[in-house]
């Protein structure tokens, strides 16, 4: 969770809505457009493509990162905003070029000609025409632009929409190949980009070439986790570390539920709990054979437990009815005491919203558990970044270099002079420092949308909750306690383009519908098995498994 997550509540919803789809292979479906490119799989190919990693040491965090294994690490934590705003870029990066840029915006679009944009153009040395588009319709806006081949010079494409936006067909046709500019030591020309972890760059690699520029890279990327009301637990003398198994959770549900008083232990938790039963994120390889999630016994064990939970009386009735939109409201109000969601939820904005409902509110998270209480806890990790920007293929080499110099400015580390400008604007005009925290003025509220420039490029994520350091400490401590549980799933961080028929089968809508009814107590596990059997035959599931085995596993490996 970084500053971008503190100030972008949309990401919380986006990660939750995309769920585990966004955490698995990044898919792009073949249509009638250009030929698709399979994901980069071999380490030999990656070594020739990926940029060198050179950590930035200009700003020291209060809570350093903790490594959990290759490509796995916690996010650094800052207990206050750095008082000394170090400049990491010497001079003005641009050379006077003019470029258009389109990014999604989940918020009020600022006036086109505002003082913040003007100040940024002056700092960047270019005329960067920012054109934020409605994030709620972004996945339909972009295909219209690509169909007419009217992409801007610079565009942001969220990875969870790779399939809908046909990114696999756009790379090399409408999107520029950045490999000659950024591969290996070439990236050292742009030190702030070089400080972005290697795993994030893998997310923008297609067909063994580098195309995407990542934002908000993290070595601690998981779909989400189980949360609890720490203030309520503390008052009851319950500690989260007492929960070591799924049975412990069920017993806790009985203890916490008081339906007569309008309090239920659980909200909807399945999506962030099923891997505790040993179920894979999407794929598993057993003795060289590719196995789909739906073919595993662990998948059905997780469904069975959640089905029993749904019929136990421990889950809020509105959650069982499928009302996820008001889940936070129930949690804030103490109507539910155990919830689930993306890790971007745990931030200052969450504390403020919770304390508006209950002054004692404090969020906590259970440690990652193994359902049997005996196995080693494991959670599959997602891609190194989910926000990627791309440059137009029609740009000349010198224009690409100028845009990369701009990206280097935008990727300056948390608390630097450049970061402060990009995220808060001009001091005295768009923000003032209040108790050491950059605080927006009225002009800043109207003109500075932090979902704008960082969507083109941004530094690796950092944990911070300005003015409330215990939120940062709590979240960093939880990451440190669980970092070794993170593991790479099959096809980790690989971009996979597949025919439309296989992409449709991958969505498995009939199975997802049956699963949803099962975990809400409306259908049995046997009925989900029936839906899976139908999916495998008439729904294209068997063909999906065979295609993925032949075209990905056998040619590119597992990505692990």
ZADREN-792392 format. One record per atom (N, C-alpha, C): x, y, z. Coordinates in steps of 0.02 Angstrom, whole numbers, plus 50000, padded with zeros to 5 digits. Layout:
BEGIN
XYZ ...
end
This chain:
BEGIN
500424994150000 500005000050000 500445006250000 500385010349950 500795016249947 500365022449949 500685028149940 500315034449940 499775034249887 499925030949831 499425030549778 498805026849801 498875022149847 498295018549872 497945022549926 498315026449964 497995030750013 497525035649980 497705037949921 497345043349889 496915040949831 496875034349822 496495031649766 496045026049790 495485027749818 495045022649844 494795018049789 494825020349726 494595016249671 494995009849666 495645010049684 496055004149677 495814998649724 495565000549783 495294995649828 494734991749794 494284995549763 493724992349728 493954988549668 494444991249633 494674988049571 494984981249586 495404980949638 495724974649655 495204969649678 494714971949717 494194967449742 493754965049685 493574969649640 493134967849585 493474963149537 494104964649520 494464960249475 494614953649509 494674954049577 494774948049616 495384944149594 495314937749592 495874933449576 496024933249502 495564935749461 495704935949389 496304940449377 496324946149412 496874950749401 497524948149429 497484943249473 498084940849506 498404935149468 498054932149421 498314926449384 498644928649320 498684924149271 498984926049207 498614931849176 498974936149143 498674941949111 498474940049041 497834939749029 497584936948967 497404942148916 497484940548853 497234944648799 496954939948747 496324941148728 495994936548683 496114938348611 496214933248570 496284934448498 495614936148468 495614940848425 495004942548388 495174942748315 494894947648280 495044948348209 495624952948197 495924955448252 496464960248246 497134957048233 497674960548249 498354958048236 498504951648272 499024948248249 499224941948280 499404943148353 499254938248394 499384938848466 500094936448483 500314938648541 500984936848564 500924933248631 501234927448636 501204923748698 501654926948750 501564924848812 501954927848866 502684925848865 503084929948897 503794928348904 503864923148958 504174917448943 504204912248992 504904910149012 505374909848966 506024907248982 506464912549015 506844910449064 507284915049099 507824917649053 508034913549005 508554915748958 508304921648917 507674921248894 507394926748855 507304932948899 507094931848961 506974937549006 507614941349021 508164937749028 508794941049044 509004945948990 508804944448929 508984948848873 508494954748865 507924954348900 507394959248891 507334963948951 507364961249010 507194965149070 507734970149089 507524975849115 508004980949137 508394978649198 508984981449206 509374980349267 509014983649326 509094980949385 508784983849445 509324987149487 509234993649498 509704997549538 509305001349591 509294998849653 508885001949705 509075009349716 508575013249733 508675020349749 508795021149823 509345024149842 509515024949912 509495032249935 509185036549896 509195043749912 508745045449970 508225041449983 507765042750038 507685036350079 507825036750144 507805030950187 507115030250219 506795024450213 506155023450247 506255022450322 505735023550360 505755022250432 505725014750446 505365011150403 505305003850410 505545000750345 506154998050345 506434995250283 506044989150259 506134987550195 505824981550167 506144975250196 505744969950199 505974963450222 505894958650164 506434955150146 506404950450090 506084943850111 505684940950066 505364934650080 505584929150033 505994930949983 506214926249933 506304929949868 506484926449813 506584929749749 505954933549727 506024939949713 505474944249690 504944945449743 505074943549805 504574944349859 504884948749913 504544954149930 504774958449984 504204962850009 504244965050071 503744969550098 503864976550070 503364980750074 503444987750053 503754991750110 504194996450095 504485000650147 503955005150178 504055007050240 503565011150275 503855017950296 503455023050290 503635029750312 503145032050365 503405033850424 502975035950479 502805043350475 503155046950434 503005054050422 503245055850352 503015061450328 503225063550261 503935066350267 504395064050224 505095066350228 505145074050229 505485076550278 505555083850285 506035086650233 506545082750216 507035084850167 506855081850099 506545085850056 506315083349992 506885083349942 507225077749938 507805076949895 507605077249822 507985080849782 507885080949709 508275075049679 507935071049640 508265065149610 508395066049536 508135071349506 508225072749435 508575079449428 509135079449393 509495085649384 509255089049319 509095095449325 508875099149266 508165097449246 507975099649187 507305098449160 507345092549111 506935087449121 507015081349082 506815082049008 506305086148994 506055086648926 506445091448882 506305091048817 506655095248768 506155099348726 505565100448755 505085104748721 504585101248678 504555094648681 504075090948640 503355091748663 502895089948620 502185090148635 501895083048629 501545080848682 501285074048684 500585073948714 500175069348691 499515068248721 499545061948764 499165062048818 499155056348864 498455055148890 498245048848890 497585046948914 497675041948972 497335043449027 497335039149086 496615038649112 496455033349148 495785032949178 495765037249241 495185039749258 495115043649319 494455041749353 494515039249413 493935037749454 493835043649501 493575049049474 493485055149513 493285060849467 493285066849493 493095072649454 493665074749408 493535075249344 494045077149296 494185084649302 494815086649314 494975093649322 494895097549257 494865104249261 494855108349200 495475106949158 495385107049092 495935105249047 496535109949054 496405116349060 496955121249065 496985123949136 497295120049180 497335122349249 498055123549270 498135126849326 498805129049349 499255123149365 498965117549387 499365111649403 499675108749340 499275107849288 499535105349225 500085109949198 499965116449203 500465121349179 501115120749217 501055119949284 501665119349325 502035112849310 501665107449298 501985101149281 502335101649214 502025104749165 502345105549099 502995109449105 502985114549147 503595118549157 504135114249189 503955110249239 504445106049273 504705100549228 504275097949184 504465092449140 504815094849077 504705101149058 505015103748997 504685101348933 504035099648937 503655097448879 502945100248884 502575099548830 501865100948832 501515094248833 501355091848893 501035085448901 500285086648911 499905085048861 499185086348862 498825080448896 498665081448960 498335076148998 497585076048982 497345070048966 496645069248948 496345063448988 496205064649053 495915059349093 495225057349066 495085050849067 494445048249044 494095044749101 493445044349097 493035041249150 493255034049161 493515032649221 493755025949237 493205020749235 492595022649250 492045017849251 491885015049181 492055018949129 491915016749060 492565015649021 493125015649055 493775015549021 493855009248978 493595003649002 493684997348966 493264997148901 492815001848893 492445002348829 492705008148787 492995013148819 493265018948783 493875016848742 494335013148772 494965011548739 494875007148677 494465001848679 494374997848617 494135002048558 493735007148571 493505011548517 494095015248487 494555017548530 495145021148507 495615016548467 495705010448492 496165005948458 495875003548391 495215002748389 494905000448326 495005005448270 495005011848289 495105017148238 495835019248233 496275015848272 496985017348273 497105024748289 496765027148341 496835034048363 497075034348435 497575030448451 497845030648518 498245037048528 498265039648590 498685045448604 499425043348603 499855048048616 500575046548618 500745042048678 500365042748732 500515039148793 499845037048824 499775030748840 499135028348866 499245023348922 498785023548970 498805018849026 498285013449016 498515007149022 498075001349012 498124996749073 497624996749117 497644992449176 497674985149155 498084981249189 498184974349168 497564970049176 497114971949223 496524967849232 496034968349173 496174973049127 495774973649066 496174971749004 496734968249012 497134966248954 496714962648902 496274958248925 495874954348878 495394958848840 495014962948876 494524967148843 494844972248797 495444974348813 495784979448773 496244976348720 496284969648720 496684966148670 497414968648668 497704969448727 498384972148730 498874967648693 498764961148695 499204956548659 499224957848585 498684960548557 498664962148486 498914969148470 498964973348522 499174980248511 499924981048513 500264976948554 500984977748561 501324976248494 501764980648474 502124979848411 501724982048351 501074983448361 500654985948307 500434993148318 500214994448379 500035001248397 500435003848457 500764999248492 501155001048552 501894999748539 502305004548561 503025004448544 503424999348583 503914996448551 504394991948582 504924996148618 504964995248685 505434999148725 506074995348740 506124989348714 506704985148730 507374988548715 507464991748657 508114994848643 508295000448692 507785003348724 507905009148767 507995007248840 507705001648861 507665000048932 507974993448952 508124989048905 508374982448924 509064982848955 509184978349002 509844977849033 510084984449063 510704986149049 511004992249077 510764998649042 510384997948987 510125003948953 509695008149000 509365004949047 508915008549091 509285013149140 509925012049149 510305016049197 510325023449178 510145024849116 510075031749094 509495035149131 509045030949158 508455033349194 508445030249264 508815033049312 508915029849377 508275028249415 507775032649411 507165031249448 506775025449418 506815024649353 506505018849321 506895012549338 507555013249344 507975007549362 507835005049432 507545009349474 507395007549544 506735003749550 506385002849495 505764998949496 505954991549493 505714987349540 505914980349542 505784976649476 506214971849462 506194968149399 505514964849386 505204962249439 504574958649430 504044963049397 504054969549412 503554974049384 503654974749308 504264974849286 504394975449214 504174969249176 504194963549209 503954957349177 503224958049157 502844961949196 502134962749181 502024966249115 502504970149092 502434973649029 502824970548972 503034964248981 503404960748928 502934956348889 502954957048823 502534953048777 502974950448720 502894944148704 503264941348647 504014942248653 504274941848715 504984942448728 505264949348710 504814954348715 505024961348708 504684965448763 504984971048778 504734975248832 504324980948803 503704981648827 503264986848801 503004991548856 502854988948915 502514992848966 502964996149016 502725001749044 503055005449098 502625004549160 502875001449214 502455000049272 502385005849320 501825005749355 501715010449411 501555006449474 501755009149531 501595006249596 501824999049604 502424997649582 502694990849587 502724988749660 502624982349670 502674979649738 502894972449737 503274970549787 503474963549795 503014959949842 502464963449864 501974960349908 501294961149877 501174957549823 500554958149785 500144951749795 499604952349832 499134946849838 498434949549827 497974945149810 497304947349794 496964950849853 497094948449913 496784951449972 496874946850031 496544948550086 496624944550146 496014945250191 496024941850248 495474942150296 495624947450349 495144951950358 495214957350407 494764956150467 494914959450521 494474959050580 494474965850615 493974966850656 493924973050695 494374972350756 494974975050750 495464974250804 495224977250869 494884982950866 494644986150927 494144981750963 493704978450926 493204974050957 493544967850985 494004965050946 494364959050970 494744960651034 495084966351035 495464968251095 495014968851156 494434971751146 493964972651202 493714965951227 493674960951184 493434954251203 494004949751225 494624952251222 495194948151241 495374942851190 495194943951127 495344939251073 495944941751034 496424937451022 497004939350981 496984935350916 497174938650862 497124935550796 497564929450790 498124929150827 498574923450819 498284917050849 497694917550882 497354911550906 497034907650848 496954911050792 496644907850733 497184904750690 497224898150691 497734894650653 497454889750602 496794889150599 496484884350553 495784886750534 495494883450485 494804885050464 494314883250520 494454877950557 494014876250613 494034881650667 494624884550678 494674890050727 494234895850705 494234897250640 493814902650614 493074901150624 492874895050612 492174893150621 491964893850695 492394891750740 492234892450811 492194899750831 492634903750802 492624910950817 491974913950791 491734911450734 491104913950708 490534912950757 490514907150789 489994905750838 490054910450898 490674911650920 490784915950978 490584923250965 490694925650905 490594932750891 489894934450868 489524929650841 488874931150813 488344932150867 487974937650861 487404939150905 486864942250861 486514937950825 486034940250775 485484944650807 485284943150868 484774947150901 484984954350910 485644955350917 485914962150924 486134965050857 486024961350804 486204963750737 486944963250722 487284958350752 488004957550741 488134950350716 488464949850660 488674943450633 489434943350628 489724937650636 490454937150634 490734938850566 490414936150512 490724936450446 490334940550396 490714943450351 490464945850287 490674940550236 490674942150173 490874937350121 491634936550122 491894930450129 492614929450137 492924924350090 492524921050049 492784915450010 493384917249966 493344922649928 493864924249879 494554924949908 494594926449972 495254927650002 495424922150053 495064916650049 495184911250096 495304904550062 495074903750000 495074897049971 495774894249961 496284898549949 496964895849940 497244892950006 496934894750063 497154891850127 497034884350129 496584881950086 496444874750083 496924871150036 497404874750008 497884871749963 497684872049891 497124875449877 496914876049807 497374881049771 497534879549708 497964884149670 497574890349649 497944895449632 497614901649609 497204900249546 497484896849498 497114894849438 497374888149411 498044887349414 498344881349385 498824877949434 498924871549422 499414867549458 499734862849408 500364861149420 500694856049379 500854850149424 500524844549410 500634838349448 500974833149403 501604831449419 501974826549380 501974828349306 502074834649291 502114836949222 501434838249190 500884836649225 500214837649197 499914844149222 499634848049176 499314854249194 498614852849221 498484855249281 497844854049315 497514860749330 496884861349313 496504867449326 496234867349398 496134873249425 495854874049492 495234869649502 494794869649452 494154866049459 494244858549462 494844856149447 494974848949448 495284846649513 495374851149561 495724849449623 495234848049680 495414843349723 495004841849782 495014847749831 495564851349833 495614856949879 495104862449863 494954863249799 494444868049778 493774866249808 493594859949806 492944857749831 492934857849908 493514856649939 493554857150012 493424864250035 493694869049998 493574876150015 492844877950005 492544875549950 491834876749938 491404873749993 491574867750013 491184864350065 491204868350130 491804870650150 491864874450212 491454880950208 491504884350152 491144890650145 490384889550139 490184883950111 489474882350108 489214881150179 489604877550220 489404876450290 489394882950329 489864887350313 489874893850347 489234897750329 489044897450266 488454901150243 487814898850278 487784892350294 487184889650326 487234889350402 487794891950429 487904891650501 487534897050540 487354902350504 487054908050539 487564913250560 488204912350541 488734916950562 488884922350511 488554922150453 488684926850400 488104931750394 488274938150386 487754943350382 487274941750324 486614942250335 486134940550282 486224944550218 486424950850224 486524954850163 487114952250122 487624949750156 488194946850120 487964940550083 487544936550116 487294930450085 486844932050025 486544937950027 486114940149972 486514943049914 487174943349923 487604945849869 487734953249870 487564956549925 487684963849931 488394965049955 488864965549908 489554967049926 489694974549930 489264978449897 489384985749893 489374988949962 488994986150008 488934989150075 489334985250127 489794981150104 490204977250151 490604981650198 490914986950172 491304991350216 490864994850267 490264996850246 489805000150292 489624995450350 489504989150335 489354984250388 489954983350434 490554983150405 491164982250444 491294988350488 491244994250459 491355000450498 490855000950556 490234999050543 489704999650593 489694994050644 490144989150638 490154983750685 489604978550675 489284978750617 488784973650601 489114967150581 489704967550553 490124961750540 490804963150571 491134957950595 491774958750630 492364955550594 492214951450544 492734948450502 492534949650430 492974952750393 492824954450324 493414952450280 493394954250217 493954952750173 493994958050119 494574958550087 494654963450034 495384964050014 495504968449966 496174969649942 496604973049995 497264972349989 497704975250039 497724982850034 497504985649978 497464992849972 496954995950018 496544991850049 496034994250096 496344997250159 496924994750178 497204996250245 497595002850241 497275008350254 497605014850247 497265020150289 497505026250282 497245031850322 496515033250307 496335032950243 495635034250224 495175029250257 495395023050261 494995017850294 494895019550368 495425021650401 495375023450472 494875029150481 494915034150438 494475039850444 493745037850433 493625033550384 492945031250370 492685027050428 493115022650454 492915018350509 492755022350572 493165027350587 493065031150648 492485036150643 492265037450581 491655041350573 491055037350597 491105030750592 490565026450616 490665024250688 491295023350707 491455021050775 492135023950795 492145028450845 492785031750864 493335026950884 493155020750902 493655015850924 493925011550867 493665012550807 493825008250751 494575007450739 494765001150729 495454999550708 495454993050670 495754993150611 495774987150569 496364982750587 496264976250584 496804971450590 496714966050538 497214961850529 497164956450480 497434950050511 497084944450497 497334938050519 497964936250480 498414932650512 498974929850475 498714924850425 499084923850371 498904918950321 498944912050353 498424908150345 498394901650379 498334895950328 498484889950351 498324883850315 497684881150346 497194879150307 496544877250333 496594871550384 497064867050373 497114861350419 497494863050483 497794868950486 498154870950545 498834867650553 499014863550504 499644859750509 500124861250452 499844862150392 500264863250333 500594870150337 501094871150295 501424877650292 500964882550256 500804888150287 500364893150255 500664895650189 500234896450140 500464898750074 499904902950042 500104908250009 499634912149970 499974913849904 499614912949849 499904914449784 499934921949773 500494924149748 500594931249737 500404933249666 500254939549657 500074942149591 500654945149555 500504948449501 501014951549459 501354957249497 501944959249473 502324964449506 502014971349501 501554972349454 501204978749446 500564977349408 500044981349422 499414980549385 499234986749346 499644991949352 499544998149314 500134998749265 499984998549200 500514998949150 500335004349099 500835008249079 500735013149025 501155011148965 500925013448907 501255011648844 501325017848800 501845017748757 501965023248710 501735021248640 501535026148602 501285025048534 501855022848488 501725017948446 502235015348401 502465020448349 502055025548338 502225030548288 502725035848313 502885035648377 503375040448403 504075038748376 504455044048361 505145043148339 505585041248398 506165038148385 506605036148440 506765041848488 506895047748462 507065053348506 506465055548548 505855054448522 505255056048560 505145050848615 505285044548600 505235039448651 505725040848708 506325042848690 506825044448741 506595050348784 506275055248753 506035061048791 505475058848839 505035054548816 504495052048859 504765047848916 505285043948903 505595040048956 505935044449007 506215050048985 506505054849032 505965057849077 505375059049047 504805061449087 504585056049136 504555049749112 504365044249156 504845043649215 505485044849202 505985044649255 505845049849308 505605055749288 505415060949336 504805058649376 504315055849341 503695053749374 503805047949422 504335044149411 504485038249453 504945039849511 505055046249526 505475048149582 505195045349647 505625043449694 505405039849755 504965044049801 504595040549843 504145043649891 504515049049932 504195054849936 504465060249977 504975064649943 505175063049882 505665067149846 505335073549822 505745078149797 505485084449771 505015083149712 505225078549668 504815077049610 504155073449629 504205068849675 503605065249698 503105070149728 503355074849767 502915079849798 502555083949746 502915085949695 502625089949641 502095085849603 502265079749586 501815075449546 501165073949584 501225072749649 500645070549687 500265076049723 500585081649736 500255086949775 500255093749741 500675094649690 500685101049655 501185105949684 501055112349674 501505117649696 501355119649767 501865119649810 501755121649879 501545128949883 501055130249924 500785136949931 500205138349884 500185134549828 499625135349781 499155129449786 499435123349782 499015117349783 499035113649849 499535114949890 499565111749955 499985115950003 499875114850066 500305117650119 500475111950166 501015112850203 501205107750252 500845109250318 500435104550340 500075105150403 500285099450449 500625101150503 500895096150549 501325090950512 501715093450464 502175089150427 501855085050372 501215086350357 500865082450306 500655087050249 500815085350185 500575089350129 499805089150128 499505095050133 498785095650138 498515100050083 498035097550045 497785101049986 497425107550005 497555112749965 497175118949969 496545118049927 496125123149925 495525122849883 495725122049810 496255125549789 496485124849720 496735117849707 497085115049757 497335108249750 496785103149743 496245104049781 495685099449777 495355099549709 495365105249676 495035105849611 495495103649553 496145104749560 496585103849503 497035097649507 497215095449567 497695090049574 497335083449587 497315079249537 497055072549545 497645067749543 497755064549600 498355060249605 498295053949563 497725052949530 497675047249485 497905049049415 498235054749406 498395057049338 499095055149317 499595059249334 500275057949311 500565051249335 500435049149398 500715042749419 500465036749380 499915037649342 499685032149301 500105031249238 500545036049225 501025035349169 501665032049194 501865033649254 502455030649286 502435032649359 502675028249402 502675029749474 503205025349507 503435027449566 503935023349602 503605017149631 504015012749657 503765006949692 503355009149753 502885005049772 502425006749826 502785007749892 502525012349933 502775013450000 502175014150046 502225011350106 501675011750155 501735018250193 501185021950195 501185028150233 500475030250248 500375032750308 499725035450329 499875041850366 499985047350329 500215053650358 499805055850418 500145056850474 499825059350534 499575053850581 499555047650558 499315042050599 499795036250589 500345036350626 500865031550611 500695024350630 500205023250675 500065016350695 499755012350638 499425015650591 499145011950534 499725009150492 500235013350481 500825011150444 501175005450481 501255006250546 501595001150586 501214994550585 500554995050592 500134988950591 500204985150525 500144988950470 500154985650405 500854982850389 501374986750404 502054984350391 502214978150433 501974978050496 502094972250539 501744966150511 501134967150486 500764961450457 501124958850395 501354963250352 501724961050292 502344957150313 502724959750361 503344956350382 503194949450411 502634948750446 502454942350476 502234937250424 502034939650365 501734935050316 502124934650250 502664938350244 503004938750179 503264931950156 503464927650202 503724921150182 503184916350159 502554918250168 502004914050145 501854915250071 502114920650043 501984922249973 502364917449928 502014914949877 502334910349830 502084911849760 502504910249711 502324911549641 501864906149614 501294907949587 500854902949558 501114900849489 500824895649462 500984893549393 500794899149345 501244900649298 501174906049249 501194912949283 501584913349336 501654919649372 501924925149327 501584930849328 501824936949295 501934935949220 501574931349189 501644930149118 501034933049081 501164936249025 500624938648982 500454933148932 499834930948933 499634925348891 499074927648844 499194927148780 498674928548731 498374922048707 497724921748706 497394915448686 496814916948639 496604912048600 496024912948556 495404914748597 494934918048564 494334920348598 493954914648631 493924908948598 493554903248627 493854901148693 494524901048697 494854899148760 494774904648813 494794910948792 494694916348839 493994916048870 493494914348829 492814913648854 492774907748903 493094902248886 493104896448931 493464898148996 493984902148991 494364903949051 493924907849100 493464911949074 493014915749118 492544911049156 492364905349125 491964900049157 491364902949195 490964906849161 490424910449195 489934905749229 489784900049197 489294895449226 489544892549291 490204891249295 490484888649357 490514894149410 490704900149390 490734905649437 490054907049468 489534906649427 488844907749452 488654902449503 488824896149488 488674890649534 489074891349598 489704893349592 490124894349651 489824899749697 489614905249666 489334910749706 488714908449745 488294904549712 487704901949747 487894896949801 488424893149789 488644888149839 488914891549902 489334896549894 489624899749953 489124904149989 488554905349957 488004909049989 487464904250015 487604897750011 487144892850039 486544891249997 486544893149933 485964892249890 486024886049845 486644883649837 486754877549798 487244873149835 487254866749819 487704862049851 488364861549813 488854858549845 489494857249813 489394852649753 488934847849760 488794843249705 488554846949643 488164852249653 487914856149596 488484859949563 488984862149601 489574865349571 489954860149530 490024854049556 490364848749518 490004847449452 489344847749453 488974846849391 489124852549342 489164858649368 489314864449326 490014863849296 490484861249336 491164860349311 491184855049257 490814849549266 490794844249216 490514846949150 490004851049154 489724854149093 490224858949062 490564862749104 491064867549080 491634864049043 491854858349069 492414854749039 492244852148969 491614850248960 491414847348895 491124852648849 490524854748863 490184859548818 490424866748828 490724868248885 490954875148899 491664876648877 491994871648848 492674872848822 493224872148873 493074869648933 493584869048984 494154864348966 493974858548939 494494853648920 494944856548865 494644860148818 495024863148764 495484868748791 495234872348841 495644877648872 496254874548905 496144869148942 496704865848977 497214863248927 496974860148873 497424857448823 497804862948787 497444868348770 497774873948735 498314877048779 498154877948843 498634881148888 499244876648899 499124870148903 499684865448910 500144865748849 499844865448789 500234865048728 500584871648711 500244877248723 500494883748699 500854887948752 500764886048815 501094889948867 501574885648907 501304880548941 501734876448984 502304873148946 502144869948889 502654866348853 503154870848817 502934876948799 503374881448762 503734886448807 503414888448861 503694893948901 503804892148974 503584886348996 503684884549066 503154887549111 503294887649176 502794889749225 502864896949247 503434900149231 503534906949254 503734907449327 503804901849360 503964901849432 504714902149445 
end
